[in-house]
């Protein structure tokens, strides 16, 4: 549900202005990348492995 909402918001941002849509897409991609990069070490540190 959350990813779908962010995708719809990004599509809406592209309708408003191409630059705002580009930044919205970049923000989504960076958030996904940082989550994938930081969660495994965090889980290991917390002992959730």
N, CA, C and O of each residue as an XYZ file, in Angstrom:
196
protein
N       0.823     -1.191      0.000
C       0.000      0.000      0.000
C       0.869      1.259      0.000
O       0.601      2.198     -0.749
N       1.897      1.280      0.827
C       2.741      2.468      0.913
C       3.516      2.741     -0.357
O       3.624      3.887     -0.792
N       4.061      1.680     -0.959
C       4.821      1.858     -2.199
C       3.898      2.330     -3.310
O       4.282      3.172     -4.122
N       2.695      1.799     -3.351
C       1.734      2.230     -4.367
C       1.391      3.699     -4.196
O       1.314      4.437     -5.178
N       1.186      4.128     -2.971
C       0.869      5.535     -2.713
C       2.025      6.441     -3.131
O       1.805      7.514     -3.693
N       3.246      6.010     -2.859
C       4.384      6.820     -3.264
C       4.517      6.858     -4.784
O       4.883      7.888     -5.349
N       4.222      5.744     -5.446
C       4.251      5.720     -6.906
C       3.212      6.650     -7.506
O       3.491      7.355     -8.476
N       2.017      6.654     -6.936
C       0.958      7.550     -7.418
C       1.351      9.003     -7.178
O       1.117      9.864     -8.025
N       1.949      9.269     -6.021
C       2.407     10.631     -5.731
C       3.490     11.085     -6.686
O       3.509     12.242     -7.106
N       4.390     10.181     -7.029
C       5.445     10.517     -7.986
C       4.854     10.786     -9.363
O       5.274     11.718    -10.048
N       3.887      9.978     -9.769
C       3.219     10.209    -11.056
C       2.510     11.561    -11.065
O       2.524     12.275    -12.067
N       1.900     11.896     -9.950
C       1.227     13.199     -9.847
C       2.236     14.336     -9.907
O       1.971     15.375    -10.511
N       3.393     14.140     -9.280
C       4.438     15.161     -9.334
C       4.909     15.383    -10.767
O       5.201     16.516    -11.150
N       4.988     14.315    -11.566
C       5.355     14.462    -12.974
C       4.297     15.256    -13.735
O       4.626     15.990    -14.666
N       3.045     15.116    -13.351
C       1.985     15.894    -14.005
C       2.125     17.372    -13.699
O       1.845     18.214    -14.553
N       2.556     17.696    -12.482
C       2.697     19.094    -12.087
C       3.888     19.732    -12.794
O       3.763     20.794    -13.404
N       5.041     19.074    -12.707
C       6.252     19.604    -13.338
C       7.263     18.469    -13.480
O       7.434     17.682    -12.549
N       7.924     18.371    -14.611
C       8.876     17.272    -14.812
C      10.017     17.245    -13.789
O      10.469     16.170    -13.392
N      10.476     18.410    -13.367
C      11.578     18.448    -12.396
C      11.112     17.924    -11.044
O      11.838     17.178    -10.386
N       9.927     18.299    -10.628
C       9.426     17.793     -9.340
C       9.200     16.286     -9.411
O       9.418     15.585     -8.423
N       8.773     15.786    -10.549
C       8.621     14.351    -10.717
C       9.955     13.628    -10.665
O      10.061     12.539    -10.099
N      10.980     14.243    -11.263
C      12.314     13.643    -11.228
C      12.840     13.569     -9.801
O      13.422     12.559     -9.405
N      12.643     14.621     -9.035
C      13.097     14.612     -7.650
C      12.295     13.627     -6.796
O      12.842     13.001     -5.889
N      11.015     13.495     -7.085
C      10.204     12.526     -6.352
C      10.663     11.098     -6.644
O      10.753     10.274     -5.734
N      10.949     10.810     -7.899
C      11.460      9.491     -8.259
C      12.826      9.227     -7.654
O      13.101      8.120     -7.191
N      13.685     10.240     -7.655
C      15.009     10.107     -7.053
C      14.899      9.844     -5.557
O      15.620      9.005     -5.017
N      14.009     10.551     -4.893
C      13.818     10.342     -3.458
C      13.331      8.935     -3.156
O      13.780      8.317     -2.190
N      12.414      8.418     -3.973
C      11.938      7.045     -3.779
C      13.060      6.031     -3.969
O      13.190      5.084     -3.192
N      13.860      6.234     -4.996
C      14.958      5.304     -5.276
C      16.014      5.352     -4.174
O      16.502      4.308     -3.742
N      16.367      6.539     -3.720
C      17.371      6.659     -2.658
C      16.877      6.061     -1.342
O      17.647      5.433     -0.616
N      15.611      6.254     -1.040
C      15.057      5.673      0.188
C      15.094      4.151      0.131
O      15.431      3.500      1.120
N      14.753      3.584     -1.012
C      14.792      2.126     -1.154
C      16.230      1.613     -1.061
O      16.483      0.594     -0.419
N      17.156      2.301     -1.689
C      18.554      1.894     -1.663
C      19.126      1.949     -0.249
O      19.786      1.010      0.196
N      18.872      3.046      0.450
C      19.394      3.178      1.812
C      18.757      2.173      2.762
O      19.427      1.665      3.661
N      17.488      1.883      2.578
C      16.834      0.868      3.404
C      17.471     -0.494      3.184
O      17.768     -1.209      4.141
N      17.681     -0.851      1.924
C      18.294     -2.143      1.614
C      19.730     -2.216      2.105
O      20.216     -3.295      2.442
N      20.405     -1.091      2.148
C      21.797     -1.059      2.577
C      21.934     -1.086      4.095
O      22.870     -1.692      4.616
N      21.022     -0.444      4.807
C      21.195     -0.264      6.244
C      20.465     -1.285      7.109
O      20.887     -1.528      8.240
N      19.396     -1.886      6.624
C      18.647     -2.813      7.466
C      19.389     -4.101      7.811
O      19.331     -4.518      8.968
N      20.080     -4.755      6.882
C      20.783     -5.985      7.274
C      21.806     -5.792      8.402
O      21.815     -6.591      9.338
N      22.668     -4.764      8.353
C      23.574     -4.572      9.494
C      22.832     -4.218     10.789
O      23.254     -4.608     11.877
N      21.746     -3.489     10.666
C      20.963     -3.138     11.854
C      20.349     -4.383     12.485
O      20.371     -4.536     13.706
N      19.803     -5.271     11.659
C      19.226     -6.506     12.177
C      20.302     -7.377     12.839
O      20.068     -7.986     13.883
N      21.466     -7.423     12.222
C      22.572     -8.196     12.779
C      22.978     -7.619     14.148
O      23.202     -8.361     15.103
N      23.064     -6.310     14.220
C      23.450     -5.633     15.461
C      22.426     -5.882     16.579
O      22.785     -6.015     17.749
N      21.145     -5.943     16.192
C      20.088     -6.156     17.177
C      19.911     -7.631     17.519
O      19.134     -7.965     18.414
N      20.611     -8.513     16.827
C      20.504     -9.933     17.105
C      19.267    -10.588     16.527
O      18.806    -11.603     17.051
N      18.727    -10.038     15.472
C      17.509    -10.564     14.857
C      17.809    -11.492     13.688
O      16.948    -11.710     12.836
N      18.987    -12.025     13.639
C      19.337    -12.865     12.509
C      18.864    -14.261     12.665
O      19.088    -15.091     11.784
